[in-house]
Amino acid sequence: MEETQQNSFLGEGKLGKLMLKFSIPCILSLLVSALYNIVDQIFVGNSELSTLGNAATGVVFPIFIIAQAFAWCFGDGCAAHLNICQGKKDAASAPRSIGTGITVTLCTSLLLLALFYPLAKPVLTLFGASANSIGYATEYFNIVLAFFPVFMLMNMMNAVIRADGSPAWSMASMLAGAVTNIALDPAFIYGAKWGMAGAAWATAIGQCLSFLISLFYFIRRTKTFKLKWKNLIPNFKVFANALKLGASSFITQMSIVLISLVCNIMLAKYGAQSHYGADIPIAVIGIESKVFTVVINIVVGIVLGCQPILGYNLGAGNFDRVKKLYRNILLSTIGVGLTFTVLFEAAPRAVVSIFGTPKNIPNPDDYWLFAEKTFRIFLSLLTFTCIIKMSSIFFQSVGRPVRAVISSLVRDIVLFIPLVCIFPIFWGVEGILYAAPAADVAAFLLTLILTITYFKGKRSIPTPAQEEPASSCPDRTF
């Protein structure tokens, strides 16, 4: 594979312009991806389904994340592997790992479908569905579950499309599906009066359109690799390199699932013991999760958009450019975190009201009270959270999967989950809200140490000419 003019530009162009060119479409693409869940919740929340409908979509959301965890693991891993291979002038490995990634994604989606379909009600109950919301949740879930293969392949392919130097195409793919979803939601929910089923069908049809656009790109529009039918035959030796690079994406997403599971169990338990009841805390946290996803997707979009630049320059030995680009990414991340922190502290009710007003619960005032406390306490150190998530993906992009996993796991698994279980023992359901900022402080300090030691240990790296030639792109260890 000859180096294209675009790839050469990654190593020579101005970093500010490159960052804008690659990150903005990536941010928009990920924001549009988040809309698939948010739009449903907005229309459902403003319908007669109201709070119980929001609670139902909230308990389904973690299962979407499970599917996305696998898709992003395979897609982000293949994307990072592709960019590093570009810098190292390795033409053979990337198509093999990408083709294997597609096949593995499809097989995984079918396994998840077969696993969840017969266990829908027990799983949804486990994730916090109450007797009042389980019917709505099951109706919604059974439809979207059938389209898991489309949903997962769409996410996997879009990660590779961005890494292939076409973030605008990835954005267009996601935007087309989201616009379709937005147009069909009111038609199905209000016009046809399909309720939760209408929201599910609108989402599924939008995902199908996004998938078809992504598929067309793979067939006709790829720039830096050519995928052949034989590449779809799994080659796990090459794919192992991509899988290691995508491991942090999987762990990050699955940690969200575990957090949602534990959090919903604690919210249901201690919420039922409070004047809020069980449904209000779960509905509010469901909204918080969707809003939090929007913020994190902006940060993730910044660093993932820069992944081709990071991977290429790392592979080519241009570490000074890697360091300068990291500084730009960090400053942008801090700006995003502070902006949304001010918004959530100053106007939490305005944010929550987008998702409708409570109609089918006994005490609407309790709903608004818990919503305000959630956004002001739970998200008080959002800037730290953004830096932690950004750092994890940065380490993944530069071939440091162990650091990526550590920075992600410590915040979500090692700290947050135990605190969610401990704090409500002393402070009730509101104690759960303080677990997030407490975990953010400790995890931020660890991430800071990991980042400083990484850059101190990488003052210079060998150029490709000094490295031993390889037929594949070996993973860089801790």
C-alpha positions in Angstrom: 0.0 0.0 0.0 1.6 3.3 -1.1 1.3 6.2 1.2 -1.5 8.5 0.1 -1.2 12.3 0.1 -3.6 12.3 3.0 -1.5 9.9 5.1 1.6 12.1 4.4 -0.4 15.1 5.6 -0.9 13.4 9.0 2.8 13.5 9.6 3.4 17.0 8.2 0.2 19.2 8.4 -0.5 21.7 11.0 -1.9 19.9 14.1 -4.6 22.5 14.7 -6.1 22.1 11.3 -5.8 18.4 11.3 -7.5 18.2 14.7 -10.4 20.3 13.4 -10.7 18.3 10.2 -10.8 14.9 11.9 -12.3 15.6 15.3 -15.4 17.7 14.4 -16.9 15.1 12.1 -16.1 12.4 14.6 -17.7 14.4 17.4 -20.8 14.9 15.3 -20.9 11.3 14.4 -20.8 10.1 18.0 -23.3 12.7 19.1 -25.7 11.5 16.4 -25.1 8.0 17.7 -26.1 9.1 21.1 -29.3 10.5 19.6 -30.6 7.0 18.9 -31.3 6.5 22.6 -31.9 10.1 23.6 -34.5 10.9 20.9 -36.6 7.9 22.0 -36.4 9.0 25.6 -37.4 12.6 24.7 -40.5 11.5 22.7 -41.4 8.8 25.2 -41.0 11.2 28.1 -43.3 13.8 26.5 -46.0 11.3 25.6 -48.6 9.7 27.9 -45.9 7.1 28.8 -44.1 9.9 30.7 -41.9 8.9 33.7 -42.6 5.1 33.5 -41.6 5.2 29.8 -38.4 7.0 30.7 -37.7 4.4 33.4 -38.3 1.6 30.8 -35.9 3.0 28.2 -33.4 3.6 31.1 -33.3 -0.1 32.0 -32.9 -1.1 28.4 -30.0 1.3 27.9 -27.3 -0.8 29.6 -28.1 -3.7 27.3 -27.5 -1.5 24.3 -24.1 -0.7 25.9 -23.3 -4.4 26.1 -23.8 -4.7 22.4 -21.9 -1.5 21.8 -19.0 -2.6 24.0 -18.3 -5.6 21.7 -18.8 -3.5 18.6 -16.5 -0.7 19.8 -13.9 -3.2 21.0 -13.6 -4.8 17.6 -14.0 -1.5 15.7 -11.8 0.7 17.7 -9.1 -2.0 17.9 -9.2 -2.4 14.1 -9.1 1.3 13.7 -6.1 1.8 16.0 -4.3 -1.1 14.3 -5.0 0.3 10.9 -3.5 3.7 11.7 -0.4 2.3 13.3 0.1 0.0 10.3 -0.2 3.1 8.0 2.7 4.8 9.8 4.7 1.6 9.6 4.0 1.0 5.9 2.4 -2.4 6.6 -0.1 -3.0 3.9 -1.1 -6.7 4.6 -2.2 -6.8 8.3 -4.9 -4.2 8.4 -7.4 -5.8 5.9 -7.0 -9.1 7.7 -7.8 -7.7 11.1 -10.7 -5.6 9.7 -12.2 -8.5 7.8 -11.9 -10.7 10.9 -13.4 -7.9 13.0 -16.5 -7.8 10.8 -17.0 -11.6 11.0 -16.5 -11.7 14.8 -18.9 -8.7 15.2 -21.6 -10.5 13.3 -21.2 -13.8 15.2 -21.1 -12.0 18.5 -24.4 -10.1 17.7 -26.2 -13.4 16.9 -24.9 -14.9 20.2 -26.2 -11.9 22.2 -29.6 -12.1 20.4 -29.9 -15.8 21.2 -28.9 -15.2 24.8 -31.1 -12.2 25.6 -34.3 -13.0 23.8 -35.5 -15.9 26.1 -34.3 -14.0 29.2 -35.7 -10.5 28.4 -37.9 -10.1 31.5 -35.4 -11.5 34.0 -32.6 -9.4 32.6 -34.7 -6.2 32.5 -35.8 -6.8 36.0 -32.2 -7.3 37.1 -31.4 -3.9 35.5 -34.1 -2.2 37.6 -37.4 -2.5 35.8 -40.2 -2.3 38.3 -43.7 -4.0 38.2 -44.9 -0.6 36.8 -42.4 -0.4 34.0 -41.5 -4.0 33.0 -44.2 -4.2 30.4 -43.0 -1.1 28.6 -39.4 -2.2 28.8 -40.1 -5.6 27.4 -42.1 -4.2 24.5 -39.3 -1.9 23.5 -36.5 -4.3 24.1 -37.9 -7.3 22.1 -38.0 -5.1 18.9 -34.6 -3.4 19.2 -32.9 -6.7 20.2 -33.8 -8.2 16.8 -31.7 -5.6 15.1 -28.6 -6.1 17.2 -26.6 -7.4 14.2 -27.3 -4.3 12.3 -26.6 -2.0 15.3 -23.3 -3.7 16.1 -21.9 -3.9 12.5 -22.9 -0.2 12.0 -20.8 0.8 15.1 -17.9 -1.4 14.2 -17.7 -0.2 10.6 -18.0 3.5 11.6 -14.9 3.2 13.8 -12.9 1.9 10.9 -14.3 4.5 8.5 -13.1 7.3 10.7 -9.7 5.7 11.0 -9.6 5.4 7.2 -9.6 9.2 6.9 -13.3 9.6 6.2 -14.9 11.0 9.4 -17.4 13.0 7.4 -18.7 9.8 5.8 -19.1 8.2 9.2 -20.9 11.3 10.4 -23.2 11.2 7.3 -24.0 7.5 8.0 -25.0 8.2 11.6 -26.8 11.4 10.8 -29.0 9.8 8.2 -30.1 7.2 10.7 -30.7 9.7 13.4 -32.8 12.0 11.2 -34.8 9.0 10.2 -35.3 8.1 13.8 -36.3 11.6 14.7 -38.8 11.8 11.9 -40.4 8.4 12.6 -40.6 8.7 16.4 -43.5 11.2 16.5 -45.2 9.5 13.6 -45.1 6.1 15.3 -45.6 7.1 18.9 -48.1 9.9 18.5 -49.6 9.4 15.1 -49.9 5.6 14.9 -50.2 5.4 18.7 -47.8 2.5 18.9 -46.2 3.7 22.2 -43.0 2.0 23.2 -43.2 -0.2 20.1 -43.2 2.9 17.9 -40.1 4.2 19.5 -38.4 0.9 19.0 -39.3 0.6 15.3 -38.1 4.2 14.7 -34.8 3.3 16.2 -34.4 0.1 14.3 -35.2 1.6 10.9 -32.7 4.4 11.5 -30.0 1.9 12.4 -30.7 -0.1 9.2 -30.2 3.0 7.1 -26.9 3.9 8.8 -25.7 0.3 8.4 -26.4 0.3 4.6 -24.5 3.6 4.2 -21.5 2.2 6.1 -21.6 -1.0 4.1 -21.5 0.9 0.8 -18.4 2.6 2.0 -16.7 -0.7 2.7 -17.6 -2.0 -0.7 -16.8 1.1 -2.8 -15.1 3.9 -0.9 -12.2 2.7 1.3 -9.0 4.7 0.9 -6.1 3.1 2.7 -7.1 -0.6 2.5 -9.0 -2.9 0.2 -11.2 -5.5 1.8 -11.6 -8.8 -0.1 -14.0 -11.7 0.6 -11.0 -13.8 1.8 -10.4 -11.3 4.5 -13.7 -12.2 6.1 -12.2 -15.6 7.0 -11.0 -15.1 10.6 -7.3 -14.7 11.0 -7.0 -14.5 14.8 -3.2 -14.2 14.8 -3.4 -10.8 13.2 -6.7 -9.9 14.8 -5.2 -10.4 18.3 -3.2 -7.2 17.8 -6.4 -5.2 17.1 -8.2 -6.9 19.9 -5.6 -5.8 22.4 -5.9 -2.3 21.2 -9.7 -2.3 21.5 -9.7 -4.0 24.9 -10.0 -0.7 26.8 -13.1 0.3 24.7 -14.7 -3.0 25.7 -13.8 -2.7 29.4 -14.9 1.0 29.5 -18.3 0.1 28.0 -18.8 -3.0 30.1 -17.9 -1.0 33.2 -20.8 1.3 32.3 -23.1 -1.7 32.2 -21.8 -2.9 35.6 -22.2 0.6 37.0 -25.8 0.8 35.7 -26.6 -2.6 37.1 -25.3 -1.9 40.6 -26.6 1.6 40.6 -30.1 0.6 39.5 -30.2 -2.1 42.2 -29.1 0.4 44.9 -31.5 3.0 43.6 -34.4 0.6 43.6 -33.6 -0.7 47.1 -32.9 2.6 48.8 -35.3 4.6 46.7 -38.2 2.4 47.8 -37.2 3.2 51.4 -37.3 6.9 50.8 -40.1 9.4 50.0 -38.9 9.3 46.3 -40.0 5.7 45.7 -38.3 3.3 43.4 -39.3 4.7 40.0 -38.2 8.3 40.4 -34.5 7.7 41.1 -34.2 5.1 38.2 -36.0 7.4 35.8 -33.8 10.4 36.7 -30.5 8.4 36.6 -31.7 7.1 33.2 -31.9 10.7 32.0 -28.6 11.5 33.6 -26.9 8.6 31.8 -28.2 9.8 28.4 -27.0 13.4 29.1 -23.7 12.1 30.4 -23.3 10.1 27.2 -23.6 13.2 25.2 -20.8 15.0 27.1 -18.5 11.9 27.0 -19.1 11.4 23.3 -17.9 14.9 22.6 -14.7 14.2 24.5 -14.4 10.7 22.9 -15.0 12.3 19.5 -12.1 14.7 20.1 -9.5 12.0 20.9 -10.9 9.4 18.5 -10.9 11.9 15.7 -7.2 12.5 16.4 -6.5 8.7 16.5 -5.4 8.6 12.9 -2.9 11.4 13.5 -1.7 9.9 16.8 -1.3 6.4 15.3 0.4 7.5 12.2 2.9 9.7 13.9 3.6 7.1 16.5 4.3 4.5 13.8 6.4 7.0 11.9 8.5 7.9 15.0 7.3 11.5 15.2 6.8 11.6 19.0 7.1 15.4 19.3 3.9 15.7 17.3 2.2 13.1 19.5 3.1 15.1 22.6 1.8 18.4 21.1 -1.4 16.9 19.9 -2.0 15.4 23.4 -1.7 18.9 24.9 -4.3 20.2 22.4 -6.7 17.2 23.2 -6.3 17.8 26.9 -7.1 21.5 26.7 -10.2 20.8 24.6 -11.3 18.1 27.0 -11.0 20.5 30.0 -13.0 23.1 28.1 -15.8 20.7 27.4 -15.9 19.4 31.0 -16.0 22.9 32.5 -18.7 24.1 30.1 -21.1 21.3 30.9 -20.3 21.4 34.6 -21.5 25.1 34.7 -24.6 24.2 32.8 -25.6 21.3 35.1 -24.9 23.3 38.3 -26.8 26.4 37.1 -29.8 24.9 35.3 -30.3 21.2 36.0 -34.1 21.5 35.8 -34.0 23.0 32.3 -31.9 20.0 31.1 -34.2 17.4 32.7 -37.3 19.1 31.4 -36.3 18.3 27.8 -37.2 14.7 28.6 -40.7 15.6 29.6 -42.5 16.4 32.9 -43.7 13.8 35.4 -47.4 12.8 34.8 -47.9 9.3 36.1 -46.3 9.5 39.6 -47.8 10.6 42.9 -45.3 13.3 43.9 -43.9 15.3 40.9 -42.1 17.7 43.3 -40.0 14.8 44.5 -39.0 14.1 40.9 -37.7 17.6 40.3 -35.9 17.6 43.7 -34.0 14.4 43.0 -33.2 15.5 39.4 -31.6 18.7 40.6 -29.6 16.9 43.3 -28.5 14.3 40.7 -27.1 16.7 38.2 -25.5 19.0 40.8 -23.9 16.3 42.9 -23.4 13.2 40.7 -21.9 15.3 37.9 -20.1 17.9 40.0 -16.6 16.7 39.0 -17.5 16.0 35.4 -14.3 17.6 34.2 -12.2 15.0 36.0 -14.4 12.2 34.5 -13.8 13.7 31.0 -10.0 13.7 31.5 -10.0 10.1 32.7 -12.1 8.9 29.7 -10.0 10.9 27.3 -6.7 9.5 28.7 -7.9 6.0 28.4 -8.6 6.4 24.7 -5.4 8.2 24.2 -3.4 5.3 25.7 -5.4 3.0 23.4 -4.6 5.1 20.4 -0.8 5.1 21.1 -0.7 1.3 21.7 -0.7 1.3 25.5 -3.7 -1.0 26.2 -2.6 -1.8 29.8 -2.6 1.9 30.8 -5.8 2.4 29.0 -7.5 -0.4 30.9 -6.1 0.7 34.3 -7.2 4.4 33.9 -10.7 3.2 32.9 -11.1 0.4 35.4 -10.0 2.2 38.6 -12.6 4.9 38.3 -15.6 2.8 37.4 -14.9 -0.6 39.0 -12.4 -0.3 41.7 -13.8 2.9 43.2 -17.3 3.8 42.0 -19.1 0.5 42.5 -17.9 -0.1 46.1 -18.8 3.5 47.0 -22.2 3.1 45.5 -22.8 0.2 47.8 -21.3 1.8 50.9 -22.5 5.4 50.9 -26.3 4.7 50.9 -25.9 2.7 54.1 -25.1 5.9 55.8 -26.9 8.6 53.7 -29.7 6.7 52.0 -30.5 6.9 48.3 -28.9 10.4 48.1 -25.6 8.8 49.2 -25.4 7.1 45.8 -25.0 10.5 44.2 -21.8 11.3 46.1 -20.1 8.1 44.9 -19.2 9.6 41.5 -17.3 12.7 42.6 -15.4 10.7 45.3 -14.3 8.1 42.6 -13.4 10.9 40.2 -10.9 12.5 42.6 -8.9 9.3 43.2 -9.0 8.1 39.6 -7.9 11.5 38.3 -4.8 11.4 40.4 -3.9 7.9 39.2 -4.5 9.0 35.5 -2.3 11.9 36.1 0.5 9.6 37.3 0.0 7.3 34.3 0.2 10.2 31.9 3.3 11.8 33.4 5.2 8.5 33.5 4.2 7.7 29.9 5.6 11.0 28.5 8.7 10.8 30.7 9.5 7.4 29.4 8.9 8.4 25.8 11.1 11.4 25.3 12.1 9.8 22.0 11.2 6.7 20.1 13.0 4.9 17.3 12.1 5.7 13.8 10.8 3.0 11.5 14.2 2.6 10.0 15.7 1.7 13.4 13.0 -0.8 14.1 13.1 -4.4 13.0 10.8 -5.0 10.0 7.6 -6.9 10.8 4.8 -8.5 8.8 2.3 -7.3 11.3 1.9 -4.4 13.7 2.8 -5.8 17.1 1.0 -4.4 20.1 3.0 -2.0 22.3 2.9 -3.1 25.9 2.7 -1.2 29.1 
